Amino acid sequence: MVLKSDHLIYHIFRAFRPRQWIKNLIIFAPIIFSGELFNAEIFWKGVSAFVFFSVIASGVYLVNDLKDIEKDKLHPVKKNRPIASGKLPIKLATILAVCIFLVFLPLSFVNVGKYFGIVLCIYVLLQMAYNLKLKDVIIVDALTISLGFILRAFAGALAIPLSISSWLILAITGASLLLAFGKRRAERTLLEAQGISRESTRTILKHYPDNLLDSMISMSASFSIITYALFAFQTSPDNPFQGEFGKFLPSTLAGPKLLMLTIPIVIYGVARYLYVIYEKKEGESPERVLLNDKPLLFSVVLMTIIIVLITNILPLFAETVVI
C-alpha cells in the first residue's frame, strides 16, 4: 500500500527521519573490517543492532522536534517537519516517543546484548543532554555529535562482540566533526540567504563566526584523512595471496597494504563535501547531501565495495585457491 502525503502514518514515518538512519550504518564498520560480513550469525546480529539503534534514534528525533517546535516553525526547511507543520499532533508524537523508549530499550538488552543495551542508554542520555543544554554550548555541540557517531561504532562492535581499531575511532571522530561543523556552516549560509536571524532557529549559530567554522572544518577534514590513512596502513589484512598462489607475484607485492587503495577515494570524498558546503551552498542536511550529490554518493559506494572486496571477499577467494 502506498501512503498518501496527507496520511497520518506517512507523517509519523517522516517524523522518524528515515534518512538519518544512514548514520547508523556505521554499526557495520567493525563487522566489515573484521572480515565477518559473510558470517550469517554475525551479519544478522548486526542487522538487529542497526534496527534497534535506528528505532531509538527516531525516538530521540521526536523528542528533539517536540522541544524545538517553535524554532522549527521559523526555519525555512524545518518548518515542513510533521510536528512543526502541525501534521503530526503533539500528543501523539509524545506518546510515540515514550513508547519507543519504554519498549525498545529493554528489548535491546534481551535481543542484542547487555553491552549493546548499555550503549543505547548512554546514547539516549547523551542526546537528551544535547537537546536540553549541550546544543547551545559552542564547540561542545559538535563534540557531542561526534560522540554519537563513536557510540554507533562501539554499539556495532559490542553487539557481536568484536574488537574495533583505535585508528578507526579516530577517523570516525574526524569525519563526524567535519559533518557537524559543515552543518553549522551550511545553516548560516542558508539562513543568511533567506534573510532570517541566526539565533531565531538555532541559538548557537550566533556564537560561531565564519572564520572559526572555516578553521574547524579545515582541521577536521585534515584530521579525518590522516587518521583514516593510518588506520588503512595499520589494519590492512594480511596478503590473501600467499602460499602457492603468491609465487606468481613479485616480491614488492608480497605484503601489500591493500586498504590504502581507498585513501584517494577518502580524499576525494572529503574534498567533494567541502565543495558542496562552499560552492553549492548545501550541507545543512548531511544525509540529504549524501543521497542527492551523485559524485559524493558514488565515492562512498565505490569505497564500500573496495573495502568489502579487500576485507571479506579476497580472503575467501584465496582460501578457495589454496584448497
C-alpha positions in Angstrom: 0.0 0.0 0.0 1.3 3.4 -1.0 0.7 6.0 1.7 -0.7 9.4 0.6 1.1 12.6 1.6 -1.8 13.6 3.8 -2.0 10.2 5.6 -1.1 10.3 9.4 1.0 7.1 9.1 3.0 8.9 6.4 3.8 11.8 8.7 4.7 9.5 11.5 7.2 7.8 9.3 8.6 11.2 8.2 8.9 12.2 11.8 11.1 9.1 12.4 13.5 10.7 9.9 14.4 7.5 7.9 17.2 9.4 6.0 19.0 9.8 9.3 19.2 6.0 9.6 22.1 6.2 7.1 24.3 7.3 10.0 23.6 4.0 11.8 25.3 2.0 9.0 28.5 2.8 11.0 27.4 -0.2 13.2 28.5 -2.5 10.3 32.1 -1.0 10.2 33.5 -3.4 12.9 31.9 -6.3 11.1 33.2 -5.4 7.7 36.8 -4.5 8.7 37.0 -7.7 10.8 36.2 -9.8 7.7 33.0 -11.2 9.2 30.4 -9.7 6.8 29.5 -13.1 5.3 29.2 -14.8 8.6 25.5 -15.2 8.8 25.2 -15.2 12.5 27.3 -12.1 12.9 25.6 -10.3 10.0 22.1 -10.8 11.3 23.2 -9.7 14.8 24.5 -6.5 13.1 21.2 -6.1 11.3 19.3 -6.4 14.6 21.6 -3.8 16.2 21.0 -1.5 13.3 17.3 -1.8 13.6 17.2 -1.2 17.4 19.6 1.8 17.1 17.5 3.3 14.3 14.3 3.0 16.2 15.8 4.5 19.4 17.3 7.3 17.3 13.9 8.0 15.8 12.5 8.4 19.4 15.2 10.9 20.1 14.3 12.8 16.9 10.7 13.0 18.1 11.8 14.5 21.4 14.1 17.0 19.6 11.2 18.1 17.3 8.8 18.5 20.3 11.3 20.6 22.2 12.2 22.8 19.2 8.8 23.1 17.6 8.6 26.9 17.9 12.1 27.5 16.5 11.5 24.9 13.7 8.4 27.0 12.6 10.8 29.9 11.8 13.3 27.7 9.8 12.9 27.7 6.0 13.3 23.9 5.8 12.5 22.5 9.3 9.1 24.3 9.3 7.9 21.5 7.0 8.6 18.8 9.5 5.5 16.9 10.6 5.4 18.2 14.2 6.3 21.8 13.3 3.8 21.9 10.4 1.0 20.5 12.6 0.5 17.4 10.5 1.6 15.2 13.4 -0.3 16.1 16.7 2.0 16.9 19.6 0.2 14.5 21.9 0.6 11.6 19.5 4.3 12.4 19.0 4.8 12.4 22.7 3.1 9.0 23.2 5.2 7.5 20.3 8.5 8.7 21.8 7.6 7.4 25.3 6.5 4.0 23.9 9.7 3.7 21.8 11.9 4.2 24.9 9.9 2.0 27.2 9.6 -0.9 24.7 12.8 -0.9 22.6 15.4 -0.1 25.2 14.6 -3.1 27.4 14.2 -5.3 24.3 17.7 -4.3 23.2 19.2 -5.9 26.3 17.4 -9.1 25.6 17.5 -9.4 21.8 21.0 -8.0 21.1 23.0 -7.9 24.3 23.7 -6.3 27.6 26.6 -4.1 26.5 24.8 -3.0 23.4 21.8 -2.0 25.5 24.1 0.0 27.8 25.5 1.9 24.8 22.0 2.6 23.7 21.1 4.0 27.1 24.2 6.2 27.1 23.3 7.4 23.6 19.8 8.4 24.7 21.1 10.2 27.8 23.7 12.0 25.6 21.1 13.1 23.1 18.8 14.3 25.9 21.7 16.4 27.4 22.4 17.7 23.9 18.8 18.8 23.4 18.5 20.4 26.8 21.8 22.2 27.0 24.8 21.0 25.1 23.5 22.1 21.7 23.8 25.7 22.9 27.4 25.4 24.0 29.9 26.3 21.3 32.3 23.5 20.2 30.8 21.1 22.8 27.7 20.8 20.5 30.0 19.4 17.7 31.9 17.2 20.1 28.6 15.7 21.3 27.5 14.9 17.7 30.9 13.3 17.2 30.5 11.2 20.3 27.1 10.0 19.0 28.9 8.5 15.9 31.6 6.9 18.1 28.8 5.3 20.2 27.3 3.9 17.0 30.6 2.2 16.1 31.0 0.8 19.6 27.4 -0.4 19.5 28.2 -2.5 16.4 31.3 -3.9 18.0 29.7 -4.7 21.3 26.6 -6.3 19.7 28.7 -9.2 18.2 31.2 -8.7 20.1 34.2 -7.8 18.0 37.3 -5.6 18.6 37.5 -2.2 17.0 40.6 -0.3 15.9 41.5 2.9 17.8 42.5 4.4 14.5 39.1 3.7 13.1 37.5 5.5 16.1 39.8 8.5 15.4 38.9 8.5 11.7 35.2 8.4 12.6 35.8 11.3 15.1 37.3 13.4 12.4 34.6 12.7 9.8 31.8 13.4 12.3 33.4 16.7 13.4 33.6 17.6 9.7 29.9 16.9 9.3 29.0 18.8 12.4 30.9 21.9 11.7 30.0 21.7 8.0 26.3 21.5 9.0 26.7 24.7 11.1 28.4 26.5 8.2 25.7 25.5 5.8 23.0 26.5 8.2 24.5 30.0 8.5 24.7 30.3 4.7 21.0 29.1 4.3 19.6 31.5 6.9 21.6 34.4 5.6 20.3 33.7 2.1 16.7 33.6 3.5 17.3 36.8 5.5 16.5 35.0 8.7 18.2 35.8 12.0 20.7 33.1 13.0 19.6 32.8 16.7 15.9 32.6 15.8 16.3 29.0 14.7 19.5 27.8 16.4 20.9 29.9 19.3 24.4 28.5 18.9 24.9 29.9 15.4 25.3 33.5 16.8 28.5 32.3 18.6 30.1 30.7 15.5 32.0 33.3 13.4 32.7 32.2 9.9 36.4 32.2 10.4 36.2 29.8 13.3 33.9 27.4 11.4 36.2 27.5 8.4 39.2 26.7 10.6 37.4 23.9 12.4 36.2 22.4 9.1 39.7 22.5 7.6 41.1 20.9 10.8 38.5 18.2 10.8 39.0 17.4 7.2 42.8 17.0 7.6 42.3 15.0 10.8 39.9 12.6 9.2 42.1 12.0 6.2 45.3 11.5 8.2 43.7 9.1 10.8 42.0 7.1 8.1 45.3 6.8 6.2 47.0 5.5 9.4 44.1 3.1 10.0 44.3 1.8 6.5 48.1 1.3 6.9 47.9 -0.3 10.3 44.9 -2.6 9.9 45.1 -3.8 6.3 44.5 -7.6 6.3 47.4 -9.9 5.6 48.2 -10.6 2.0 45.5 -13.0 0.9 47.7 -14.3 -2.0 50.3 -16.1 0.0 51.5 -19.7 -0.4 51.4 -21.3 -3.8 49.3 -18.6 -5.4 51.7 -15.9 -4.1 54.7 -17.2 -6.1 53.2 -15.6 -9.2 53.5 -12.1 -7.6 56.7 -10.0 -7.4 58.4 -9.7 -4.0 57.4 -6.0 -4.0 53.7 -7.1 -3.6 54.5 -9.8 -1.0 52.7 -7.9 1.8 50.7 -5.0 0.2 48.5 -2.8 2.4 45.5 -3.1 0.2 43.2 -0.9 2.2 45.5 2.0 1.3 43.9 1.9 -2.1 40.8 3.6 -0.6 42.8 6.6 0.7 42.5 8.6 -2.6 38.7 8.0 -2.5 38.5 9.3 1.1 40.5 12.4 0.0 38.1 12.9 -2.9 35.0 12.4 -0.7 36.2 15.0 1.8 37.1 17.5 -0.9 33.8 16.9 -2.6 31.9 17.6 0.7 33.9 20.8 1.1 32.8 21.8 -2.4 29.2 21.1 -1.5 29.5 23.3 1.5 31.3 26.3 0.0 30.3 26.3 -3.7 26.9 24.6 -3.8 25.9 26.3 -0.5 24.5 23.0 0.8 25.3 20.7 3.7 22.6 21.8 6.2 21.4 18.2 6.0 24.4 15.8 5.5 22.3 12.7 4.9 20.4 14.6 2.1 23.7 15.7 0.6 24.9 12.1 0.5 21.8 10.9 -1.3 21.5 13.8 -3.7 25.1 14.6 -4.6 25.9 11.9 -7.1 29.7 12.2 -7.1 29.8 12.0 -3.3 27.4 9.1 -3.3 29.4 7.3 -5.9 32.7 7.8 -4.0 31.1 6.3 -0.8 29.6 3.3 -2.7 32.9 2.7 -4.5 34.9 2.9 -1.3 32.5 0.5 0.4 32.7 -2.0 -2.4 36.5 -1.9 -2.4 36.7 -2.4 1.4 34.3 -5.3 1.3 36.3 -6.8 -1.6 39.6 -6.5 0.3 38.5 -7.5 3.8 35.8 -10.1 3.1 35.9 -11.4 -0.5 39.6 -11.7 -1.4 40.4 -13.8 1.7 37.6 -16.2 0.8 38.8 -16.4 -2.8 42.4 -17.0 -1.6 41.3 -19.8 0.7 39.4 -21.4 -2.3 42.6 -21.2 -4.5 44.8 -22.7 -1.8 42.4 -25.6 -1.2 
